[in-house]
Amino acid sequence: ATAPRGGGARRARPTAAAAATNTAVGTAPAWHARYRAAPGEGQYVLPVFRGNYAPQLNEIDSPGALEVLEGQVPADFPAGMYVRNGPNPAKVPEPVRVNFGPISVNSASHWFEGDGMLHGVTFAEGDGGGMVATYRNRFVQTKGLQAEKAGAPPTAPLIDADAGGMLLSVVRNTFLGGTGEVSKNTANTSVVAHAGRLLALNEGGLPHAVRPDLSTVGEDDLNGSLDFSFTAHPKADPQTGELVFFGTDIVGGGKPYARVGVIGSDGALKTRMDVVSGLDLPSLMHDCAATRSHTVLIDVPINSRPERMANGESPIQFEKGRALRFGVVPRHGPATDIRWFEDRPGMIFHVANAWEEDDGQTVMIRAMRADEATITPPSDSEENYLAWVRERFATGISNVCKLFEYKIDLARGTLESRELPSPEGVLMEFPTINPQAAMSDNGFTYAAVLDADTSATTGAPVYGGLAKFDHRAGGFATHRHGEGRFGGEPQFVAREGATTEDDGFVVTFVHDEAQERSEVVIIDAQRFDEGPVCRLAVPQRVPYGLHGQFVPAG
């Protein structure tokens, strides 16, 4: 059973016309043009390869402390490194567009397939006292990237491809690529520190170990104990030091389509289970939930059906009408004890937190939910792509989200869901919390807030601010980056000697489009709607990216 959304009344969405025309023709800032196709341009290039989404090919170390633009690094900001990952293609293959009668072979690069690049900001006490920051960035040196640097052709795209394009890419990558593998393990999605390791993660392969200076060690299979793909979103237990993870096979090579496991606080594999019961179709499980004693798989409606290729389509699509399902399994098994609970159709890419109540008989989850989703918007023309952005994305129908709370009653066998209060028209993604509050009933959740108007005008998904949910008081606060300034996922950093859950700071990268300048921004989490307490200039452009972590020194 599912509780009615928002008390039963479905909210009106902003219209496509309103989202597309809030910026009047002729008055758009000059920088908008960096995301739009130029007159006479040949093959269309999506906005996620333009402007500040364009790859950064330079790897640098800042020559000294970062320039302070506003305020100062707080004296009680802890020593450590804020590091963020994101797709950054070193080479972008040309699109393939062949349509001749019944023959269709189409493929184009997808942002999700870009090489991983880590951007790190290290905070430490300066020579003259006080906290200072330095910056460095590095590509994750995967096997695929190294092969391309040695002269191999760039890995052909597989995500944004019809059946013919996908088959052509498989052949090209297998026989002409530098690694002989069908796809590249890009290590481009997130980063996690655990048991003395710093791991760059992508759900399409093994973790990549990196050093504190962000140089790459290589794929890490936990001393031979990992032989399957590893999630980009493992869950750290702040009490036990364990790392809960899962892995999936979206390609559909055969059961099991998902595995779950636990890495101990010593870095050794502690538990591994194959999930077979109740999972008969591979789906794009991007995130999971974890409590003190349970792991929760989220079976989403983006799934893989090979029979779609018979119609010339990609096998991987969002299946409308298919339920969103939650599979609850004991953390250490057995896998046969998994129980599945259904919610109405929808999509979850990211989970904020989960915890247990009623002596473990109730599992609570907070996650960002969208009505539907696609990972392959139209890429054949600017007209078709912008229509999708304006009609589906910027209006909140597809991909971007609201924060929901799910209650799974294991004793009664029921699931209920409700949307948590937030202002009308505020669309969000990338939820985070104080990591020390994980697996408990946390009081605060942070998220990135979409600038729907600018996204609709430029076609680039840009986040103009941050949100803070106060779950105890029912409050909602926003922090705006400012006109023409956009950021991404917020990271909470507890101040030295913190006494409450939100006693600390929120840090993120922000790009000033008009100034063409990237910054590190520090916000006081308890004065969230005020301006930053510190803004630091980064000596080169930091492209918009995905997920990060603050890694304390030592």
C-alpha positions as CSV (number, residue, x, y, z in Angstrom):
1,A,0.0,0.0,0.0
2,T,1.2,3.5,-0.8
3,A,0.1,6.6,1.0
4,P,-1.2,9.4,-1.2
5,R,1.4,11.9,-2.3
6,G,1.1,15.2,-0.5
7,G,-2.1,14.2,1.2
8,G,-3.7,13.0,-2.1
9,A,-3.6,16.1,-4.3
10,R,-1.1,16.0,-7.1
11,R,0.6,19.4,-7.4
12,A,0.4,21.3,-10.7
13,R,3.7,21.3,-12.6
14,P,5.2,24.5,-14.1
15,T,4.2,24.7,-17.8
16,A,6.8,24.1,-20.5
17,A,6.1,27.6,-21.8
18,A,6.7,29.2,-18.5
19,A,10.0,27.3,-18.0
20,A,11.2,28.2,-21.5
21,T,10.2,31.9,-21.6
22,N,11.2,33.3,-18.2
23,T,14.3,34.6,-19.9
24,A,13.0,36.9,-22.5
25,V,14.4,36.7,-26.0
26,G,17.2,39.1,-26.5
27,T,17.9,39.6,-22.8
28,A,19.8,36.3,-22.0
29,P,23.3,36.8,-20.6
30,A,26.1,36.5,-23.2
31,W,27.4,33.3,-21.5
32,H,24.3,31.4,-22.5
33,A,25.7,31.2,-26.0
34,R,28.5,28.9,-24.8
35,Y,25.9,26.1,-24.4
36,R,24.0,26.6,-27.7
37,A,24.8,25.4,-31.1
38,A,26.6,27.9,-33.4
39,P,25.0,28.7,-36.8
40,G,26.1,26.2,-39.4
41,E,27.4,23.8,-36.8
42,G,27.8,20.2,-38.1
43,Q,26.9,17.3,-35.8
44,Y,25.0,18.6,-32.8
45,V,27.0,18.6,-29.5
46,L,24.9,18.4,-26.3
47,P,25.3,21.2,-23.7
48,V,26.9,18.7,-21.3
49,F,30.0,18.9,-23.5
50,R,30.0,22.7,-23.7
51,G,30.7,25.7,-21.5
52,N,31.6,24.6,-17.9
53,Y,30.5,21.1,-18.7
54,A,33.4,20.9,-21.3
55,P,36.2,18.6,-20.2
56,Q,39.2,20.1,-18.3
57,L,42.3,18.6,-19.9
58,N,44.9,20.3,-17.7
59,E,46.2,18.6,-14.5
60,I,47.7,21.1,-12.1
61,D,48.8,21.8,-8.6
62,S,48.1,25.3,-7.3
63,P,51.3,27.2,-6.9
64,G,50.4,28.2,-3.3
65,A,47.4,28.9,-1.1
66,L,44.2,29.7,-3.0
67,E,43.2,33.3,-3.3
68,V,40.6,34.4,-0.8
69,L,37.7,36.2,-2.6
70,E,35.5,36.7,0.4
71,G,35.8,36.0,4.2
72,Q,38.3,33.5,5.3
73,V,38.6,29.8,6.0
74,P,37.1,29.4,9.5
75,A,39.6,28.7,12.2
76,D,37.5,25.7,13.3
77,F,37.3,24.2,9.8
78,P,39.1,20.9,10.1
79,A,42.2,19.9,8.3
80,G,41.5,17.5,5.4
81,M,40.7,17.3,1.7
82,Y,37.4,18.0,-0.1
83,V,37.6,15.8,-3.2
84,R,34.9,15.6,-5.9
85,N,34.6,13.3,-8.9
86,G,32.9,13.7,-12.3
87,P,32.9,12.7,-16.0
88,N,35.6,14.5,-17.9
89,P,36.2,12.9,-21.4
90,A,39.8,13.1,-22.5
91,K,38.6,12.2,-26.0
92,V,35.1,12.5,-27.4
93,P,34.3,10.1,-30.3
94,E,32.3,11.5,-33.3
95,P,28.6,10.7,-33.4
96,V,27.4,8.0,-35.8
97,R,24.2,8.9,-37.7
98,V,23.2,6.3,-40.4
99,N,19.5,6.0,-41.3
100,F,18.8,4.4,-44.6
101,G,15.4,2.8,-44.9
102,P,15.1,0.0,-42.3
103,I,18.8,0.4,-41.4
104,S,19.5,2.5,-38.4
105,V,22.9,2.9,-36.8
106,N,23.0,5.8,-34.3
107,S,25.2,6.6,-31.4
108,A,26.6,9.6,-29.6
109,S,28.8,10.3,-26.6
110,H,27.1,10.4,-23.3
111,W,28.4,12.5,-20.4
112,F,28.1,9.5,-18.1
113,E,30.8,7.8,-20.2
114,G,33.5,10.5,-19.7
115,D,36.7,9.7,-17.9
116,G,36.9,10.3,-14.2
117,M,38.6,13.4,-13.0
118,L,39.2,14.2,-9.3
119,H,39.4,17.8,-8.0
120,G,40.8,18.1,-4.5
121,V,41.0,21.0,-2.2
122,T,43.3,20.4,0.8
123,F,42.8,22.5,4.0
124,A,45.7,22.8,6.4
125,E,47.3,25.3,8.8
126,G,49.4,27.8,7.0
127,D,52.9,28.8,7.8
128,G,51.7,32.1,9.4
129,G,48.9,30.4,11.3
130,G,45.3,30.1,10.2
131,M,43.7,27.7,7.7
132,V,44.7,27.8,4.1
133,A,43.6,25.8,1.1
134,T,45.5,24.4,-2.0
135,Y,44.1,22.7,-5.1
136,R,45.1,19.8,-7.4
137,N,43.2,17.8,-10.0
138,R,44.0,14.5,-11.7
139,F,42.5,12.1,-14.2
140,V,41.8,8.6,-12.8
141,Q,44.3,6.6,-14.9
142,T,42.0,3.7,-15.9
143,K,43.1,1.0,-18.3
144,G,40.8,2.5,-21.0
145,L,42.2,6.0,-20.6
146,Q,45.8,4.8,-20.7
147,A,45.1,2.8,-23.9
148,E,43.6,5.9,-25.5
149,K,46.7,8.0,-24.5
150,A,48.8,5.3,-26.1
151,G,47.0,5.8,-29.4
152,A,43.9,3.6,-29.2
153,P,40.7,5.1,-30.6
154,P,38.3,6.6,-28.0
155,T,35.9,4.1,-26.5
156,A,32.8,4.0,-28.7
157,P,29.5,5.0,-26.8
158,L,27.0,2.5,-25.6
159,I,24.5,4.5,-23.5
160,D,23.2,6.9,-26.2
161,A,22.8,4.4,-29.0
162,D,20.0,2.5,-30.8
163,A,20.3,-1.2,-31.4
164,G,22.5,-0.8,-34.5
165,G,24.7,1.8,-32.8
166,M,25.2,-0.3,-29.8
167,L,26.2,-3.4,-31.8
168,L,28.7,-1.3,-33.8
169,S,30.2,0.1,-30.6
170,V,30.5,-3.4,-29.1
171,V,32.4,-4.5,-32.2
172,R,34.6,-1.4,-32.3
173,N,35.5,-1.6,-28.6
174,T,36.1,-5.3,-28.6
175,F,38.3,-5.5,-31.7
176,L,39.7,-2.0,-32.1
177,G,39.9,-0.7,-28.6
178,G,43.0,-0.7,-26.6
179,T,41.7,-3.0,-23.8
180,G,39.6,-5.6,-25.7
181,E,36.7,-4.8,-23.4
182,V,33.2,-3.9,-24.4
183,S,33.1,-0.8,-22.2
184,K,35.4,1.4,-20.2
185,N,35.5,1.4,-16.4
186,T,35.6,5.2,-16.1
187,A,35.8,5.6,-12.3
188,N,33.9,8.9,-12.8
189,T,31.0,9.0,-10.4
190,S,32.0,9.3,-6.8
191,V,34.8,8.9,-4.3
192,V,34.9,7.2,-0.9
193,A,37.5,6.9,1.8
194,H,37.4,3.7,3.8
195,A,39.9,1.6,5.8
196,G,42.9,3.7,4.7
197,R,41.9,3.5,1.0
198,L,40.7,6.3,-1.2
199,L,38.5,4.8,-4.0
200,A,37.2,6.4,-7.2
201,L,34.0,4.7,-8.1
202,N,31.7,3.9,-11.1
203,E,29.1,1.3,-11.1
204,G,30.4,-0.3,-14.3
205,G,33.4,-1.9,-12.8
206,L,35.8,-2.4,-9.9
207,P,36.9,0.5,-7.6
208,H,40.1,2.4,-8.5
209,A,42.4,3.1,-5.6
210,V,44.0,6.5,-5.6
211,R,46.7,8.0,-3.4
212,P,46.3,11.1,-1.2
213,D,47.9,13.2,-4.0
214,L,45.1,11.9,-6.3
215,S,47.5,9.8,-8.5
216,T,46.1,6.4,-9.5
217,V,47.2,3.1,-8.0
218,G,44.8,1.0,-10.2
219,E,41.8,-1.2,-9.9
220,D,41.2,-2.6,-6.4
221,D,39.6,-6.0,-6.1
222,L,40.2,-6.4,-2.4
223,N,43.0,-8.8,-2.8
224,G,41.1,-10.9,-5.3
225,S,37.8,-11.1,-3.4
226,L,35.9,-8.8,-5.8
227,D,35.0,-10.1,-9.2
228,F,31.9,-8.0,-10.1
229,S,30.9,-4.4,-10.6
230,F,30.9,-2.2,-7.5
231,T,28.4,0.5,-6.8
232,A,29.2,4.2,-6.9
233,H,27.3,4.7,-3.7
234,P,28.4,2.4,-0.9
235,K,27.2,3.2,2.6
236,A,29.6,3.7,5.5
237,D,28.4,2.7,9.0
238,P,29.8,5.3,11.4
239,Q,29.4,2.9,14.4
240,T,31.0,-0.3,13.1
241,G,33.3,1.1,10.4
242,E,31.8,-1.3,7.9
243,L,31.1,-0.4,4.2
244,V,27.9,-1.8,2.8
245,F,27.8,-2.1,-1.0
246,F,26.1,-3.8,-3.9
247,G,26.8,-4.5,-7.6
248,T,24.6,-4.9,-10.6
249,D,24.7,-6.2,-14.1
250,I,22.5,-3.8,-16.3
251,V,23.7,-5.5,-19.5
252,G,21.9,-8.6,-18.4
253,G,24.5,-11.3,-18.7
254,G,22.4,-13.6,-16.6
255,K,21.5,-14.1,-13.0
256,P,22.3,-12.9,-10.5
257,Y,21.5,-9.4,-11.6
258,A,22.6,-8.0,-8.2
259,R,25.0,-8.8,-5.4
260,V,25.3,-7.3,-2.0
261,G,28.2,-7.3,0.4
262,V,30.0,-5.8,3.4
263,I,33.6,-4.7,3.7
264,G,34.9,-4.8,7.3
265,S,36.5,-1.9,9.1
266,D,39.9,-3.6,8.3
267,G,39.2,-3.3,4.5
268,A,38.7,-7.0,4.0
269,L,35.5,-8.5,2.4
270,K,33.3,-9.7,5.2
271,T,30.1,-10.7,3.4
272,R,29.1,-11.4,-0.2
273,M,25.7,-12.6,-1.4
274,D,24.0,-13.2,-4.8
275,V,20.5,-11.8,-5.0
276,V,18.3,-14.1,-7.1
277,S,14.9,-14.3,-5.4
278,G,12.4,-11.8,-6.8
279,L,14.9,-10.2,-9.2
280,D,14.2,-11.5,-12.8
281,L,15.2,-8.4,-14.8
282,P,18.4,-6.3,-14.7
283,S,17.7,-2.7,-13.8
284,L,19.7,0.5,-13.4
285,M,20.1,0.4,-9.6
286,H,22.3,3.4,-9.0
287,D,22.0,3.7,-5.2
288,C,20.9,1.6,-2.2
289,A,19.9,2.2,1.3
290,A,21.5,0.7,4.5
291,T,20.4,0.5,8.1
292,R,22.2,-1.0,11.1
293,S,21.0,-4.5,10.2
294,H,19.6,-4.3,6.6
295,T,20.6,-3.5,3.1
296,V,17.9,-2.2,0.8
297,L,18.1,-2.7,-3.0
298,I,16.1,-0.3,-5.1
299,D,14.8,-2.0,-8.3
300,V,14.0,0.9,-10.6
301,P,11.9,1.0,-13.9
302,I,15.0,1.7,-16.0
303,N,15.8,-1.8,-17.1
304,S,17.3,-3.9,-19.8
305,R,15.2,-6.0,-22.2
306,P,17.1,-7.4,-25.1
307,E,13.9,-7.9,-27.1
308,R,13.7,-4.1,-27.6
309,M,16.7,-4.4,-30.0
310,A,14.4,-6.3,-32.4
311,N,12.6,-2.9,-33.0
312,G,15.9,-1.1,-33.5
313,E,15.8,0.4,-29.9
314,S,18.3,0.4,-27.1
315,P,17.6,-2.5,-24.7
316,I,17.9,0.0,-21.7
317,Q,14.9,2.2,-21.2
318,F,12.5,3.5,-18.6
319,E,9.5,1.2,-18.5
320,K,6.4,3.2,-17.8
321,G,3.9,1.6,-15.4
322,R,6.5,-0.6,-13.8
323,A,6.6,-0.4,-10.0
324,L,9.4,1.0,-8.0
325,R,10.5,-1.8,-5.7
326,F,12.5,-2.1,-2.5
327,G,14.3,-5.3,-1.6
328,V,15.1,-5.6,2.1
329,V,17.8,-8.2,3.0
330,P,19.7,-8.7,6.3
331,R,23.1,-7.0,6.1
332,H,24.9,-10.3,6.5
333,G,22.3,-12.5,4.9
334,P,21.2,-14.9,3.9
335,A,20.1,-13.5,0.6
336,T,17.2,-15.9,0.4
337,D,15.6,-13.8,3.2
338,I,15.2,-10.8,0.9
339,R,11.6,-9.3,0.9
340,W,10.3,-7.1,-1.8
341,F,8.0,-4.1,-1.4
342,E,6.3,-2.2,-4.2
343,D,5.6,1.5,-4.6
344,R,3.9,3.3,-7.5
345,P,6.0,3.8,-10.6
346,G,8.8,6.4,-10.3
347,M,12.6,6.7,-10.3
348,I,15.2,7.0,-7.5
349,F,18.7,7.8,-8.4
350,H,20.0,8.9,-5.0
351,V,19.3,8.0,-1.3
352,A,19.8,10.5,1.5
353,N,19.7,8.1,4.5
354,A,18.0,5.2,6.0
355,W,17.5,3.9,9.6
356,E,15.5,1.5,11.7
357,E,12.7,1.9,14.2
358,D,10.6,-0.5,16.3
359,D,13.5,-2.8,17.2
360,G,14.4,-3.2,13.6
361,Q,10.9,-4.0,12.4
362,T,10.5,-0.7,10.5
363,V,12.9,0.5,7.9
364,M,12.8,4.2,7.1
365,I,14.3,5.7,3.9
366,R,14.7,9.3,2.6
367,A,15.4,9.5,-1.1
368,M,15.0,11.8,-4.1
369,R,12.2,10.6,-6.3
370,A,11.1,11.6,-9.8
371,D,7.9,10.6,-11.6
372,E,10.0,9.2,-14.5
373,A,13.5,9.3,-15.9
374,T,15.7,8.8,-18.9
375,I,19.4,8.6,-19.2
376,T,19.2,9.2,-23.0
377,P,17.4,12.5,-23.9
378,P,17.3,13.3,-27.6
379,S,20.8,14.1,-28.9
380,D,20.2,14.3,-32.7
381,S,19.4,18.0,-32.8
382,E,19.3,21.1,-30.6
383,E,15.6,21.5,-31.3
384,N,14.6,18.0,-30.1
385,Y,17.0,18.2,-27.1
386,L,15.7,21.6,-25.9
387,A,12.1,20.4,-26.3
388,W,12.8,17.6,-23.9
389,V,14.6,19.9,-21.4
390,R,11.7,22.4,-21.4
391,E,8.8,19.9,-21.4
392,R,10.2,17.1,-19.2
393,F,13.3,18.1,-17.3
394,A,12.8,21.7,-16.3
395,T,9.2,21.1,-15.4
396,G,10.1,18.3,-12.9
397,I,8.4,15.5,-14.8
398,S,11.6,13.6,-15.6
399,N,14.9,13.1,-13.7
400,V,14.9,15.9,-11.1
401,C,13.2,15.3,-7.9
402,K,11.5,16.0,-4.6
403,L,12.6,14.4,-1.3
404,F,10.4,11.5,-0.2
405,E,10.2,9.4,2.9
406,Y,9.5,5.7,2.8
407,K,8.3,3.5,5.7
408,I,8.6,-0.2,5.3
409,D,6.9,-2.2,8.0
410,L,8.5,-5.6,8.0
411,A,6.0,-7.0,10.5
412,R,2.9,-6.0,8.5
413,G,4.5,-6.4,5.1
414,T,3.5,-2.9,4.0
415,L,5.2,0.2,2.4
416,E,4.0,3.8,2.8
417,S,5.5,6.9,1.2
418,R,5.1,10.6,1.5
419,E,6.7,13.7,0.0
420,L,8.5,15.9,2.5
421,P,7.5,19.6,2.5
422,S,9.4,21.9,0.2
423,P,8.3,25.0,-1.8
424,E,6.3,24.7,-4.9
425,G,8.5,24.5,-8.0
426,V,11.8,23.7,-6.1
427,L,13.4,20.7,-7.8
428,M,16.4,19.0,-6.3
429,E,19.0,16.3,-6.6
430,F,22.2,15.1,-4.9
431,P,21.0,14.7,-1.3
432,T,23.6,14.5,1.4
433,I,23.8,14.4,5.3
434,N,26.3,14.7,8.1
435,P,28.0,11.3,7.6
436,Q,28.1,10.8,11.4
437,A,24.3,10.8,11.3
438,A,24.1,8.0,8.8
439,M,21.9,5.0,9.7
440,S,20.1,7.0,12.4
441,D,17.1,9.3,12.2
442,N,19.1,12.4,11.0
443,G,17.7,15.8,11.6
444,F,19.0,17.5,8.4
445,T,19.3,16.7,4.7
446,Y,21.1,18.9,2.2
447,A,20.6,19.0,-1.6
448,A,21.3,20.9,-4.8
449,V,18.5,23.0,-6.2
450,L,17.9,23.1,-9.9
451,D,17.8,26.5,-11.7
452,A,14.9,25.4,-13.9
453,D,14.7,28.6,-15.9
454,T,18.4,28.7,-16.9
455,S,18.3,25.0,-17.6
456,A,15.4,25.5,-19.9
457,T,17.0,28.4,-21.7
458,T,20.6,26.9,-22.1
459,G,19.8,23.2,-22.1
460,A,22.5,22.7,-19.5
461,P,21.4,21.2,-16.2
462,V,22.6,23.8,-13.7
463,Y,22.0,24.0,-10.0
464,G,21.7,27.6,-8.7
465,G,21.7,26.9,-5.0
466,L,21.4,24.5,-2.1
467,A,18.5,23.3,0.2
468,K,18.5,22.3,3.8
469,F,15.6,20.2,5.3
470,D,15.1,20.5,9.0
471,H,13.3,17.2,9.7
472,R,12.6,18.0,13.4
473,A,11.1,21.4,13.0
474,G,9.7,20.8,9.5
475,G,11.8,23.7,8.1
476,F,13.2,24.3,4.7
477,A,16.0,26.8,3.9
478,T,17.8,27.7,0.7
479,H,21.2,29.1,-0.1
480,R,21.4,30.8,-3.5
481,H,24.8,31.0,-5.2
482,G,23.9,34.2,-6.9
483,E,23.2,35.4,-10.5
484,G,24.9,33.3,-13.1
485,R,26.6,31.1,-10.4
486,F,26.0,27.4,-10.3
487,G,27.3,24.5,-8.2
488,G,26.5,20.9,-7.4
489,E,26.3,18.4,-4.6
490,P,26.8,19.9,-1.1
491,Q,29.2,18.2,1.4
492,F,28.7,18.6,5.1
493,V,31.9,19.1,7.2
494,A,31.6,19.1,11.0
495,R,33.5,21.9,12.7
496,E,36.2,21.1,15.2
497,G,34.4,20.4,18.5
498,A,31.0,20.2,17.0
499,T,28.2,19.6,19.5
500,T,25.1,19.2,17.3
501,E,24.3,17.5,14.0
502,D,24.4,20.7,11.9
503,D,27.3,22.3,13.8
504,G,29.6,22.8,10.9
505,F,29.9,23.8,7.3
506,V,28.7,22.9,3.8
507,V,31.3,23.0,1.1
508,T,30.9,22.8,-2.7
509,F,32.4,24.0,-6.0
510,V,30.7,26.9,-7.6
511,H,31.3,28.3,-11.1
512,D,30.7,32.0,-12.0
513,E,29.6,31.9,-15.6
514,A,30.0,35.6,-16.3
515,Q,33.5,35.8,-14.7
516,E,34.5,32.4,-16.1
517,R,35.9,31.6,-12.6
518,S,35.5,28.5,-10.4
519,E,35.5,28.7,-6.7
520,V,35.4,26.7,-3.5
521,V,32.5,28.0,-1.3
522,I,32.2,27.4,2.4
523,I,28.7,28.0,4.0
524,D,27.9,28.0,7.7
525,A,25.3,25.2,8.0
526,Q,23.5,26.9,10.9
527,R,23.3,30.2,9.0
528,F,22.4,28.5,5.8
529,D,20.4,31.2,4.0
530,E,23.2,33.8,4.5
531,G,26.1,34.4,2.2
532,P,29.2,32.2,2.3
533,V,31.7,32.5,5.1
534,C,34.5,32.0,2.6
535,R,35.0,32.0,-1.2
536,L,38.3,30.7,-2.6
537,A,39.3,31.1,-6.3
538,V,40.5,28.0,-8.0
539,P,43.3,28.6,-10.5
540,Q,41.5,26.9,-13.3
541,R,38.0,26.0,-14.4
542,V,36.4,23.1,-12.5
543,P,33.7,21.5,-14.7
544,Y,30.3,20.7,-13.2
545,G,30.5,17.1,-11.8
546,L,28.9,14.6,-9.6
547,H,29.8,13.3,-6.1
548,G,32.5,13.9,-3.5
549,Q,33.5,13.5,0.1
550,F,35.4,15.4,2.7
551,V,38.3,13.3,4.0
552,P,39.7,14.4,7.4
553,A,43.4,14.6,7.7
554,G,45.2,11.6,9.2
